[in-house]
Amino acid sequence: PMLIEVFGPGCAKCQTLLKHTRHAVEQLGGEHQVVKVADYAAMAQRGILSTPALAIDGKLVFQGKVPSTAELLELLKK
């Protein structure tokens, strides 16, 4: 299973990204691990300059925007 990290302090956009990510994972069968990271130091260490951000298996794939559930599904299928 993939490790999917959602980065953000908890703002509305961050919550929306978390919801879209969980929804996409459910549609794929729900076996991937979704983790919410709200620690600013951890975000800075990963080079995240704007939130929300999303990483899949340690690779940053989105930063500063909220992709749709459909966009996330395409990413997770790869």
Steps between C-alpha positions, in 0.01 A plus 500: 500500500601860433569758768306816417581810706276806512687807627328802650422672828128420486357780284191444288703416187709250697186332631355486148819337368491246782135421420569466124803279571308268730215481248742409218664232717158354585415480129824309437428247772618684809826317564729804485607687812393866519687713754431864593813705577437832676848557646660810344854376570427173317355695206800733484736203514325353194530830309128579505450873449123513458217286629309290446754256362493131419776240488474142377764261631718794599477682164332841505234507227284804583568822683278803553188362334217257557475238226164341431422144604525403130852652472605315816360173365711539184813563708437205731438258211854557364 
